[in-house]
Amino acid sequence: MTRRILFVDDEALILGGLQRMLRGMRAEWEMVFAESGAKALELMEQAPFDVVVSDMRMPGMNGASLLAEVMKRSPKTIRLILSGHADQELILKCIGSTHQYLSKPCEPDTLKAAISRAFELETSLQNPKLKELITRMDRLPSIPALYGRIVDKLRNPDVGLDEVGELIAQDPGMTAKILKLVNSSFFGLRRQISSCTEAVTYIGIDTIKSLVLSIDAFSQFDQVKCKQFSIECLWAHSQETATLAREIARMEDADRKVADECYVAGLLHDIGKLILAANFPEQYELVLQERGLHDLGIADAEEQFFCANHAIVGGYLLGLWGLPVPVVEAITFHHYPARGPHKGFGPLTAVYAANRLLGASSQLEDDNSQASHDQHYLEGLGLTDRFQAWKAALLPEKENLNHAISL
């Protein structure tokens, strides 16, 4: 089915570049281009669009305002922001009206995957109770400022590893946490790392970015007034999941980029639990009690109380950060991987498998519940035997993984 897609940007050169970049998609997409929000709305009056992709900063009507109007006029239209600016205030205005925030430059495959994922998620996001839930949250995760500065610096291809290390070193608190984690058994380095520049050199820029992102995200919710909820247990489980997911990717000979995406997805896959517990501590206490009384999976118990689960909430909110689409997909579908749009091995597969391998490691996990995973997902990918191989190779390492590093 050919999808009609409207691209909106106030810079003609950007629109021209998109036209050239996406020329290969003409068989699948009917593409229309508009130089303003007003023009976009005028085109929508003439004929409906399946997808609207807008720049954020535009004169007259910015991207957030445009997509809010698109949602009002055509609720079923998929709405994406494609921007080179990660302005926190504007991003917060996108909540409820935007399905995904993508960073420029954006490869055609990434844009295609984002659109596919947004269609998959649309049914869930059409639930008005989910949107109401998000708008009632007082504490929303914000893009870590340091992470934003690292991303900005890396836009320059001539930036060296030492410059990234020096940038991180300007934050003493983050430096201490990074070095503590890098020198732990999770990384198994054969020498003691004493500076952020060394850390970047030994474990790579992408992994360092992942650590900055996840450590800061968890630190934003360091106080949760929910008696049965343990941030320490959640952080430990997230580290274990990330490490196993990355090792699974390596066993499948995935490239470095995929392995790094598996790691960051593992670190952030359960951030939705923290968001829910921080914003609704009393209700989340009841979720945990109900789960224990009736042997429910955690996602199912959350659905009963919130009409949404932590995976959907976390994936949607972190999707507004401009994270890679495979990472957002892994966060969103890690309990129900068969619902994901990508039908091959990737971060979703690795995080899902790592979660299962770790099993019921705390009150926050529910791998023993049939509802916590799609029984035939790995079989459908032809990976049933590989799962046993991952188990045999990686579970002996679990003793080392259990020495989790606290925040």
HUMO-V536445 format. One record per pair of residues at least 6 apart in sequence whose ideal C-beta (glycine too) atoms are under 8 Angstrom apart, sorted by the first residue. I is the first residue (numbers start at 1). J is the second residue. Records with the same first field share a line. If there is no record, write none. Layout:
I: J, J
//
This chain:
2: 27, 28, 29, 30
3: 28, 29, 30, 50, 51, 115
4: 29, 30, 32, 47, 48, 49, 50, 51
5: 29, 30, 31, 32, 49, 50, 51, 52, 53, 115
6: 31, 32, 33, 34, 40, 43, 44, 49, 51, 52, 53
7: 15, 18, 31, 32, 33, 34, 53, 54, 82
8: 33, 34, 35, 36, 37, 39, 40, 52, 53, 54, 55, 58, 63, 66
9: 15, 18, 33, 35, 54, 55, 58, 82
10: 35, 36, 55, 58, 59
11: 35, 55
12: 35
14: 55
15: 33, 35
18: 33
19: 31, 33
21: 108
22: 29, 31, 108, 111
24: 108
25: 31, 108, 112
32: 43, 49
34: 40, 43
36: 58, 59, 60, 61
37: 54, 58, 60, 61, 62, 63, 65, 66, 69
38: 60, 61
40: 52, 54, 66, 70
41: 66, 69, 70, 73
43: 49
44: 52, 70, 73, 74
48: 74, 77
49: 74, 77
50: 77, 78
51: 77, 78, 79, 80, 115, 118
52: 66, 67, 70, 77, 78, 79, 80
53: 80, 81, 82, 111
54: 63, 66, 67, 79, 80, 81, 82
55: 63, 81, 82, 83
56: 62, 63, 64, 81, 83, 85, 87, 90
57: 63, 83, 85, 87, 90
58: 66
61: 69
62: 90
63: 81, 83, 90, 94
64: 81, 90, 93, 94, 97, 98
65: 93
67: 79, 81, 94, 97, 98
68: 93, 97
70: 77, 79, 97
71: 77, 79, 96, 97
75: 126
76: 122, 126
78: 99, 115, 118, 119, 122
79: 97, 98, 99
80: 98, 99, 100, 101, 102, 114, 115, 118
81: 94, 98, 100, 101, 102
82: 102, 104, 106, 111
83: 101, 102, 103, 104
84: 103, 104
86: 101, 103, 143, 148, 151, 321, 322
88: 142, 143
91: 101, 143, 320, 321
92: 140, 142
94: 101, 320
95: 134, 135, 140, 317, 320
96: 131, 134, 135
98: 320
99: 118, 121, 122, 125, 316, 319
100: 114, 117, 118, 319, 320, 325, 328
101: 319, 320, 321, 322
102: 110, 111, 114, 322, 325
103: 151, 322
110: 324, 325
113: 325, 326, 329, 341, 342
114: 325
116: 341, 342
117: 325, 328, 329, 332, 340, 341
119: 341
120: 339, 340, 341
121: 312, 315, 316, 332
124: 130, 308, 312
125: 131, 316
127: 307, 308
129: 306, 307, 308
130: 307, 308, 312, 313, 316
133: 306, 307, 308, 313
134: 140, 313, 316, 317
136: 279
137: 275, 279
138: 279
139: 220, 221, 275, 278, 279
140: 275, 317
141: 217, 220, 221, 271, 275, 317, 318, 321
142: 220
143: 321
144: 212, 213, 216, 217
146: 167, 168, 171, 174, 212, 216
147: 209, 212, 213, 216
149: 167
150: 164, 167, 168, 208, 209, 212
151: 209
153: 159, 163, 164, 167
154: 164, 205
161: 197, 200, 201, 205
162: 197, 200
164: 196, 197, 200, 205, 208
165: 195, 196, 197, 198, 199, 200, 201
166: 196, 197
168: 174, 175, 178, 196, 199, 200, 208, 212
169: 175, 195, 196, 197
174: 212, 215, 216
175: 196
177: 215, 407
178: 196, 199, 208, 211, 212, 215
179: 193, 194, 195, 196, 199
180: 405
181: 187, 211, 215, 239, 405
182: 189, 193, 199, 202, 203, 211
183: 189, 192, 193
184: 403, 405
185: 400, 401, 403
186: 239, 243, 401, 405
187: 203
188: 400
189: 202, 203
193: 199, 202
196: 208
199: 208
200: 208
204: 256, 260
206: 256, 257, 260, 264
207: 260, 263
209: 264
210: 242, 260, 263, 264, 267
211: 267
213: 264, 267, 268
214: 238, 242, 264, 267, 268
215: 407
217: 268, 271
218: 231, 234, 235, 238, 271, 274, 407
219: 407
221: 231, 274, 275, 277, 278
222: 231, 407
223: 278
224: 231, 274, 277, 278, 281
225: 281
226: 277, 281, 282, 284, 285, 288
227: 285
228: 285, 288, 289, 363
229: 273, 277, 281, 284, 285, 288, 364
230: 362, 363, 364
231: 274, 407
232: 404, 406, 407
233: 361, 362, 363, 364
234: 270, 273, 274, 362, 364
235: 404, 406, 407
236: 362, 402, 404, 406
237: 270, 358, 361, 362, 364, 365
238: 266, 267, 268, 269, 270
239: 267, 401, 404, 405
240: 354, 358, 361, 398, 401, 402, 404
241: 266, 267, 269, 270, 351, 354, 355, 358
242: 262, 263, 264, 265, 266, 267, 354
243: 263, 266, 401
244: 266, 350, 353, 354, 357, 358, 394, 401
245: 262, 263, 265, 266, 347, 350, 351, 353, 354
246: 259, 260, 262, 263, 266, 350
247: 390, 393, 394, 397
248: 262, 349, 350, 353, 354, 390, 394
249: 258, 259, 262, 347, 350
250: 259
251: 386, 389, 390, 393, 394
252: 345, 350, 386
254: 262, 345
258: 326, 346, 347
261: 324, 326, 327, 330, 346, 347
262: 330, 346, 347, 350, 351
264: 323, 327
265: 326, 327, 330, 331, 334, 347, 348, 350, 351
266: 330, 350, 351, 354
268: 314, 318, 327, 331
269: 311, 314, 330, 331, 334, 351, 355
270: 310, 314, 364
271: 310, 314, 318, 331
272: 309, 310, 311, 312, 313, 314, 315, 317, 331
273: 298, 310, 314, 364
275: 310, 313, 314, 317
276: 283, 284, 287, 302, 306, 310, 313
277: 284
280: 306
283: 305, 306
284: 305
286: 305
287: 298, 301, 302, 304, 305, 306
288: 301, 363
290: 296, 301, 304, 305
291: 297, 298, 300, 301, 366
292: 363
294: 301
295: 369
296: 304, 366, 369, 371
297: 335, 366, 369, 370, 371, 372
298: 309, 310, 364, 365, 366, 372
299: 309, 310, 311, 335, 336, 366, 371, 372
300: 309, 369, 371
302: 308, 309, 310
303: 309
306: 313
309: 335
311: 331, 332, 333, 334, 335, 336
312: 332
314: 331, 332
315: 328, 329, 331, 332, 333
316: 332
318: 327, 328, 331
319: 328, 332
326: 342, 346, 347, 348
327: 347
329: 340, 341, 342, 346, 347, 348
330: 340, 346, 347, 348, 350, 351, 352
331: 351
332: 340
333: 339, 340, 348, 352
334: 348, 351, 352, 355
335: 371, 372, 373
336: 373, 374
337: 348, 349, 352, 373, 374, 377
338: 374, 376, 377, 380
339: 374
340: 348
342: 348
343: 380, 381
344: 381
345: 381, 383
349: 378, 381, 383
352: 373, 377
353: 378, 383, 387, 390
355: 365, 367, 372, 373
356: 367, 373, 387
357: 390, 391, 394, 395
358: 365, 367, 398
359: 365, 367, 368
360: 366, 367, 368
366: 372
367: 373
378: 384, 386, 387
//
